[in-house]
């Protein structure tokens, strides 16, 4: 996966009008890191995203890394042999965790991350830089998890690869960061499922607010916020034998968007 990255990224950047956005560097994003925040997610078709993006160029800057406004991500998610973290999410438990190793392909950086969704609706992310993408939990990785993960880290095993391209926007008017993920693909062993027809928008704010330029554009197009865990949807698709009743509405949404946009592919 993630082959012919440079050509794909260039074509998609043009299709989404990313060159119309003023650039912002990683160093200038420090003020909107928002590691402790509220997240609001939206799922829409790539075709609809193409209509929205030109309307936002005056309100947001786009992160540029090594000359690219679209960045390739590779993520390896961990869970227990019984998929306890997945099942906590499926059961609707508000206090839950994800553990993942993530590689930022363009910048050649890798981190081990713990993402904690609290029962107050806050998202707290802690991470440590690693020399390369972590494939198993031991040594320094295990030590990091002792302080950031409340369960037995020794049980964690790699379970799912998730790959996608990400646009990061920074508001010019308020403390707000937006990530837009496209070209989503899941894999484990010899099984791969790609979802090139959907886009996932996540609005990250210090506190929930309707004062958001991208939220206004989405509202005008009747696109409603929806919870959407890339990990849980991926597990449901790659491991269909696991219980996934509570994620069926998300899977139906993915199918609906595929039917609406069966002829549109940004590659």
N, C-alpha and C positions, 0 to 999 in steps of 0.2 A: 504494500500500500504506500501512499504518498510518493508515487513515482512521477517523474516529469514535473517536479514541484514548481520550478521557475516559470515554465510556460503556463501551467494551470493558474498559478497565482496572478500572473500578469493579465491573462484573459478575464479572470473574475474581477480583479481590481477595476478594469475598464468597464465591465458590465454593471458594476455597482457604483460607478462615478466616484471612486475613492480619491482620484487625483484632484478632485474639486475641494477636498478638505485640507485645511492648513495642517502641517505636520507638528507633532509633539514627540519629544524624545523620552526614553525611559527615565532619565535623570530628572526631567521636569514633571514627571508624574508622581513624584514622591508625596506631594500634598493630597493626592486622591487615592492612596493605596487602599484605604477602607478595608483593612483586615478584619475589623469588627463592624458589621454593617447589617442592613436589611437588603434582601434581594427580591426582585420582582421579575418573573419570567413570562415570556410570550413565545408561542410557536406559530409560525406562519410559513407560507410558501416562499420559495426563492423569488418567484415572479412578483409577489407582493413586496418583498424586500427591495427589489429593483425599482419599484415605484416610489418607495419611501425615502431611499437614501439621498436622492438629489435635493429633497426638501429640507435636509438637516445640515447641509454644509456650512451655513452661516452660524449655526449654534454649537457645533462640536469641532474639535480637532481630532485628527486620527494619529494613533501611535505609529511611528515609523521605526523599524528595526532593520539595520543593514540595507536601507533603501526600500524596504518592502512595507506596504500598508496592510498586508494580509500575511499572517504568520501561521506556520504549520505547527501543530501540537501532537505529541504522542503521549498517551497516558496509559499506565498499567495500574489497574485497580486490584486491591487485595481484599480478601474476606476469609472467614473461617471455612473449614471443610464443609460445615453445615449451612454456609451462607447466612450467618447470624446477622450481619450488618444489613444485608438485603432484606431479610425477613423483618427486622425492626422497622424499616421504612415501609414495607408492605403492610404491616400491622397498624400503621398510623402513629407509632410512638414518636412524640414530638422531639425528644432529646435523642439525637442519633449522630453517628459518625461515619465518615468515609476516610479511607486510607489509600493513598495513591502515590505513585512515582511519575513525575511528569518531565518530559523533555521539550524544551523550546527549540525547535529544530534550527531556525534561522540564526539564533544567537548562540547556539551550542551550549545551552545551560540546562541543568537538570536539578530537580528538587524532590525531596520526599515531603509529602504534605499530609496534614491531618485537617479535615474540614469538619467542624462541629456545628450542627444546627441545634440551637438551644430551644427549650420549651417556651421561651419568650419571643421566639421568631427571629432571633439574631443569628448571624452566621459569623463564626470565628474561625479563621484559618491560620494555622501555624505551619511553618515549613523550615527545612534546613537544606542548604545547597549540598549536592552530592557530585562526586567526580563524573559520574555517568548515571544513566537511568538505572534505578535499583530494581533487581529482579527477584530478590529474596530478602527476608528480614533477618539480619544478624549484625553483630559488631556495633558500629556507630549508629546504624539505623535502629537497632533494637534499643540502644540507649536513648535516642531521641524520642522514641515512642513511649518509653517509661514515664516521661514527664508530660506527654501531650495526649496519650491515648489511655482511657481508663480500664481497658480490658487486657487480657493476656496476649501480648503481641507475638509471642512464640507460635500461636495458632494460625497466624495470618499466612495465607498462600496467595500467589497471583491467580486471578480468575478471569480477567477480561482486558483486552486491548481496546482502547477507544482513540480514534484519530479524527482530526478535523482541522479546518482552517479558521482562524479567528481574526476578526476586526475588533480593535479596541478604540472606543471613542471617549473623549474627555469633554465634558460640558464647559463652555466658555462663560456660563452665567451662574453656576452653582456647584456645590460639592457633589458631583455625580460622575460616575464612570459607567460605560455601557460596553458589554461584550456581545458580539454577534458571531455565532458559530455556524459554519456552512460546511458542505462536503463531509458530513458525519459518516463514519464507518466503524463497525464493530467487528472484532474477530477473536477467536480462540481456537488454537490448533488449526485444523483444516477447514474451519467454517468462518465465512465472512458475510456480513450483511451491510450493504451501503444504502444510505438515505440521502442522495444528492438533491432531493426535491424540497427539503425542509431547511428552515433557518430558525435558530434559537436565540432570542434576544434576552439578555439579562441586564436589568437596570440595578445598579448598586448605589445605594445612598446611605448616608449616616443614619437617617431615620426615614420611614416611609412617607412619601410626599407625592401628591399629584402634580406638583410644580415641576414638570419635566417636558422638554420639547419633544422627545421621542415618544413619551407616553401620550402626548396630545395627538401626534400623528397616528399612532396605533388606535386610539379611541375613535378618531374620525373615520377610520376604516373598519370599525366594529370588531377589532381584534382584542379579545379579552385576555387578561392575565390567566395563566395556568401553571400549576406546579408541573415541572418536567425534570426528572432526574435522568441525566444521560446514562448514569450507571445502572439505575433500576430498569430503564427501558431496554438497555443493552443486554442485561442479564435475562430479562423476559424473552428477548428474541433469540439469544444464543443458547439459553438453557430453558426451552419451553416446558420441560418436565417439572420445573419448579412452580410453585403456586404463584399466580400473577393476576388473580381476579381483580384486585384493586387497581391494577394498571391497565385494564382493558380499555378504559376510555382514552388513555394516552395512545395506545396501540391503534385504536380506531381513528384517532386524529391523524396519526402518521399515514394510515391507509387512505384517508380522505384527501389529504394534501397530495398524496401520490397520484390519485385519480384526477385531481384538478390540474395537475401539472405534469402529466406523463410525457409531454413533449419538450419540457424545458430542462436543460442540463447545462450547468456552468462548468464545462471542462474542455 
